[in-house]
């Protein structure tokens, strides 16, 4: 399930980036909203957000599998933690990516 979800996220963001980079400016692509000067920034934020999201979910999966191995968690709690991280990560990863890209600019 994790590999399929991660692949879906990466493929979706990759398709958005491809659409963004191949669209004429103006009118622009789906990420820069017609502001051609934002294209490199928006692309960097989207790509980094996807990487952070997949890395965060992989970390949660590793953490919960270690808890299950030690007998401190069961499959249901591991699934619940993964789903919680997946839901919260959808909002947190783009915000963190925006902050990081802005700071490194």
Protein Blocks (a to p, Z undefined) as FASTA:
>chain_A
ZZmmmmmmmmmmmmmmmmmmmpccdebifknnopaklmmmmmmmmmmmmmmmmmmmmmmm
mmmmmmmmnopacfklmmmmmmmmmmmmmmmmmmmmmmmmmmmZZ
